[in-house]
């Protein structure tokens, strides 16, 4: 086996097809090549960065990828990498340090392309590996917020509750219409924020996403069937380019009215006053989502030490689809 460090535009057709096959086998998906090409080729640099694991026949049987984005730190714009799609095909998982070696080799090309920091939200299975073996640092756990619309479908018992919960939802929306009128406000700025300019929006959203536009309000969301529960994941709700109570309220009203949604979820910090979505207690969260960080250059450790403080971030599903 060998490790090939490269950018997406250097992949051969054989690597494209074998990467797709290995990825789908590991994650039990059925994505076609267009999914990966959109994901990698629409990044900030026009491509993603990869450490591909090749077998003796030069088929891709593993990968560790980083996609670059622009972030703001105050008035300064920096380039940050986000680790995505890390895997090794089950048949080749013999060396426990292989992923670590892949990432170490990948870091060299990241540093050469002015990426100083890598962010990631590893799942519960691989989190201990990246924290203890690769030495990524914890930033903090992402927060869940929700609005149950059809409770019977969510808990899969007592479907008669759906009529009551739907009625309650409309009453709750009526209450929040008043609260929004009284106390509409916009989120506070964070030290580190994703740059969501037109180029980002064009590349970030795909056929999987829905968009609501109403005068000065824009909302993006995605509908997923989670084991029979029609779930809406809110990605962003902006009023004149800032997340606001009004944008959140208007978007949720449209979703409840126009879709057969069972549950609405938002993941990330809520840096504004709002009464619409309910914070999910830790013990009821679907899964733990920990934002982690790796500062690539030793000389940057002090410069970016404040990245390890969760309160300095505005990070959620808009930044990275971690559902």
Secondary structure, DSSP 8 states (H G I E B T S, - for coil): -EEEEEEGGG--HHHHHHHHHHHHHHHT----HHHHHHHHHTSTTSS-EEEEEE-TT--EEEEEEEEEEEEEETTEEEEEEEEEEEEE-GGGTT-TTHHHHHHHHHHHHHHHTT--EEEE---HHHHHHHHHTS--EEEEE--EEEEES-HHHHHTS-TTHHHHHHHHHHHHHHHHHHHHHHH--B----SEEE---HHHHHHH--TTEEEEEETTEEEEEEEEEETTEEEEEEEEEEETTEEBHHHHHHHHHHHHHHS--SEEEEEB---S--SSSEE--GGG-SS--EEEEEE--GGGTTTTGGGG-GGGB--BTTT----
